Amino acid sequence: MRFNTLPEWLQWQETLHFTEVDPGLERIGHVWQALGGHSTLPFTVITVAGTNGKGSSVAMLESILRTAGYKTGTYTSPHILKYNERICINGQEASDLELCQTFDKIDKAREETSLTYFEFATLAAVELFRQSQIDIAILEVGMGGRLDAVNCFDTDIALITPISLDHTNWLGNDRELIGKEKAGIIRANKPVVLSEMSPPQSIIEHAMVLNSPLHKAGIDFRVKKSATNWSWMGNHTTLTELDFPALEGEYQLQNAAAVVQVINLLVEHDFSVSKQQIQLGLSNVSLSGRFQRLSGDVEQILDVTHNEQGAQNLAKLLAESPCSGETYAVLGMLNDKNAVALSALLKSAITHWFVGSLSGSRGMTSAQLAEQLTSHINVNKIEQADSIELALQQANKKAVKGDRILAFGSFHTVEEVIRANQSQSSLNENKYE
């Protein structure tokens, strides 16, 4: 084995390929064939692409299917605290040993073929799912769809969540171009579920060319909401008086509706899932960093929102969940994200901004971030820090009982806030030992 520990394998993978992102299916396809695999996998596959709501949709699908007794595999990215989060079987993260052994198998099979960090992860996920003889895999596309490593494998049902402007350098600078890339996951004669009521026309046209049955929100399935519950109405099935999903927000109801449509299609193809199992799955789902509330005298809300559409959803949810005091932002972003647009949508909900630098080549410095914010936010409302942990400390000093702190802008921001909280908890525990 080339390495004995997971950190060693991951550090090596980060530098193996000449660039971090290199879209294309030739390399991963070649190695998968060397591993004895085919594009059609020996289990049912749901592939999830889109800009926002992918992770939530994967979590809801997995929770429902596992509740119904199926052996599930999920592949998601990025992770928040541990790489192992990316690959789960029946809700359990892959162990370091399982990952190391699988990486070794891939390394031997690839010979001279160079793979990216993400391609290694994708192959490891599918190989572990094959070894574990799962019933169904839910694969989240990393970026785009057409040339994403996940698209090496044929899907049985494609789920495309709302499309917004993100990764424009790679995918195009408007929704139609981005939609065309996302539509690449669709397979001929296989169904596609669209979470949006007004998706890009490019997705619809691509599905029609492939003769892939379309199931579109607002037409093929609908939601009726009351004060205490909601109902889902499909073309042939209706589910009434459902409890709201455990994940908060109107947009999560939009995600849940598309998820139920996917479940309905699975039921039409010999899966057995009851209304009660759907209900339990949605009620018990959990996912870090999606309007995740941490209670206390000063509540913390952690959210991985990093684009305009996500900011619109977050602004609405903040308005629907007012606090008695002030809302302070702890913000960190990557340098390819639009901080101006994001902060403009949230400025009326936030009293004061604490911006922190994110490390790494893609991380935006607090000075760069503050400069973008000052285009429409008073400079007196912005404080800079050299790290997210220091920005959080500044926010905690300013906040009083009844206030809340909103930490957002990136998966990395949420990770650093969680780690800072864990470090503080350890200090407090040691203090009283």
Sequence and secondary structure as in RCSB ss.txt:
>XXXX:A:sequence
MRFNTLPEWLQWQETLHFTEVDPGLERIGHVWQALGGHSTLPFTVITVAGTNGKGSSVAMLESILRTAGYKTGTY
TSPHILKYNERICINGQEASDLELCQTFDKIDKAREETSLTYFEFATLAAVELFRQSQIDIAILEVGMGGRLDAV
NCFDTDIALITPISLDHTNWLGNDRELIGKEKAGIIRANKPVVLSEMSPPQSIIEHAMVLNSPLHKAGIDFRVKK
SATNWSWMGNHTTLTELDFPALEGEYQLQNAAAVVQVINLLVEHDFSVSKQQIQLGLSNVSLSGRFQRLSGDVEQ
ILDVTHNEQGAQNLAKLLAESPCSGETYAVLGMLNDKNAVALSALLKSAITHWFVGSLSGSRGMTSAQLAEQLTS
HINVNKIEQADSIELALQQANKKAVKGDRILAFGSFHTVEEVIRANQSQSSLNENKYE
>XXXX:A:secstr
   SSHHHHHHHHHHHSSSS    SHHHHHHHHHTT  SS SSEEEEEE SSSHHHHHHHHHHHHHHTT  EEEE
  S SS GGGGEEETTEE  HHHHHHHHHHHHHHHTT    HHHHHHHHHHHHHHHHT SEEEEE SS STTSGG
GGS  SEEEE    S SHHHH SSHHHHHHHHGGG  TT  EEE  SS  HHHHHHHHHTT  EEEBTTTEEEEE
 SS EEEEESS EEEEE   SS SHHHHHHHHHHHHHHHHHHHTT    HHHHHHHHHH   TTSSEEE SSSEE
EEE   SHHHHHHHHHHHHHS  SS EEEEE  BTTS HHHHHHHHGGG SEEEEE   STTB  HHHHHHHHTT
TS GGGEEEESSHHHHHHHHHHH  TT EEEEESSHHHHHHHHHHHHHHHHHHHHHT 
